[in-house]
Amino acid sequence: MDEDLRNSFIVDENPDDKRIEGYVKRLLPYCKTTKTGAIIFNIQELKSLEKVKIFLVARYLANFLEPAISNQIQLDEFASFLNLPKDQVYSRLKDIRDEKFADILEDGAYKVKAQEISRLLDKLDEKYGKTKTR
């Protein structure tokens, strides 16, 4: 079998560096990530579900830029970093599981599905009127 054909068809599910850079630029109007993995939101009127999704995406992207920042998030981290009650975070995580936005891992941590990032950014841009930078 032709190795070039194989490599063209079977690809890594992780976004390439150029796509990561584009996602980070598009996410910047909504949040920033600290070196400890905490999220600083730039828009105060975000709904709790949007905050949870942005947190998942920000940590996923931050892990590419700084591997010490985990791309997986536990329930306690969500509640602590987002300053939301655990029951509210748990409800939002149930919504996220139902939407298939993220995977729940064996240890109970959550990780965004890479293919969902662009859709979230499109929805946020549409709702909050931010400029797309690709």
C-alpha positions in Angstrom: 0.0 0.0 0.0 1.2 3.5 -0.8 2.4 5.1 2.5 1.6 8.7 1.3 -2.0 7.7 0.5 -2.3 6.0 3.9 -1.0 9.1 5.7 -3.2 11.4 3.7 -6.3 9.4 4.6 -5.6 8.4 8.2 -4.8 11.5 10.3 -4.3 12.3 13.9 -7.5 13.5 15.6 -5.7 16.4 17.3 -5.7 19.7 15.5 -2.5 20.8 13.9 -0.5 23.8 15.2 -2.1 26.3 12.7 -5.6 25.3 13.8 -4.7 25.5 17.5 -3.3 29.0 16.9 -6.6 30.0 15.1 -8.7 28.6 17.9 -6.7 30.4 20.6 -7.0 33.7 18.7 -10.8 33.2 18.4 -11.1 32.3 22.1 -9.1 35.3 23.4 -12.1 37.7 23.4 -13.9 35.3 25.8 -11.2 34.2 28.2 -7.5 33.7 29.2 -5.9 30.9 31.1 -3.5 31.3 34.0 -0.3 29.2 34.3 -2.2 27.1 36.9 -5.1 26.4 34.5 -7.6 28.8 36.0 -9.8 30.7 33.5 -10.3 34.4 33.5 -13.5 35.3 31.6 -13.6 38.5 29.6 -17.4 38.5 29.2 -19.4 38.6 32.4 -22.8 37.8 30.8 -21.8 34.3 29.8 -24.3 31.6 30.8 -23.1 28.8 33.1 -23.2 26.2 30.3 -21.1 28.5 28.1 -18.6 29.0 30.9 -18.2 25.2 31.4 -17.7 24.7 27.6 -15.3 27.6 27.4 -13.4 26.2 30.4 -13.1 22.8 28.7 -11.9 24.3 25.4 -9.5 26.7 27.1 -7.8 24.0 29.1 -7.6 21.7 26.0 -5.9 24.5 24.0 -3.7 25.6 26.9 -2.4 22.1 27.1 -1.0 22.4 23.6 0.8 25.6 24.5 1.8 24.6 28.1 1.8 20.8 28.6 1.9 21.3 32.4 -1.8 22.5 32.2 -4.0 19.5 32.1 -6.6 19.2 29.3 -8.8 17.1 31.6 -11.0 18.7 34.3 -12.6 17.1 37.4 -16.0 18.2 38.9 -14.3 19.9 41.9 -12.1 21.9 39.5 -15.1 23.2 37.6 -16.8 24.2 40.8 -13.7 25.9 42.3 -12.5 27.7 39.2 -15.9 28.7 37.9 -17.2 29.7 41.4 -20.4 27.8 40.8 -22.2 25.3 43.1 -21.3 21.7 42.5 -25.0 20.8 41.7 -25.1 23.5 39.0 -21.8 22.3 37.5 -23.0 18.7 37.6 -26.2 19.7 35.7 -24.2 21.6 33.1 -21.9 18.6 32.7 -24.9 16.4 32.2 -26.0 18.8 29.4 -22.6 18.6 27.9 -22.6 14.8 28.0 -26.1 14.8 26.4 -24.8 17.1 23.6 -21.7 14.9 23.2 -19.5 18.0 23.5 -17.0 16.3 25.8 -15.9 12.8 26.8 -16.0 11.6 30.4 -12.9 9.6 31.2 -12.5 6.6 33.5 -11.4 8.8 36.4 -14.5 11.0 36.1 -12.6 13.9 34.4 -14.0 15.7 31.3 -12.2 16.4 28.1 -13.6 18.4 25.2 -14.0 16.6 21.8 -11.7 18.5 19.4 -14.3 18.5 16.6 -16.6 20.5 18.9 -14.3 23.5 19.4 -15.1 25.3 16.1 -18.8 24.9 16.5 -18.7 26.4 20.0 -16.6 29.3 18.8 -19.0 29.9 15.9 -21.9 30.0 18.3 -20.1 32.4 20.7 -19.1 34.7 17.9 -22.7 34.7 16.6 -24.2 35.4 20.0 -21.6 37.9 21.3 -20.7 39.5 17.9 -16.9 38.8 18.1 -14.9 38.9 15.0 -13.7 35.6 13.6 -9.9 35.3 13.2 -8.9 32.3 11.2 
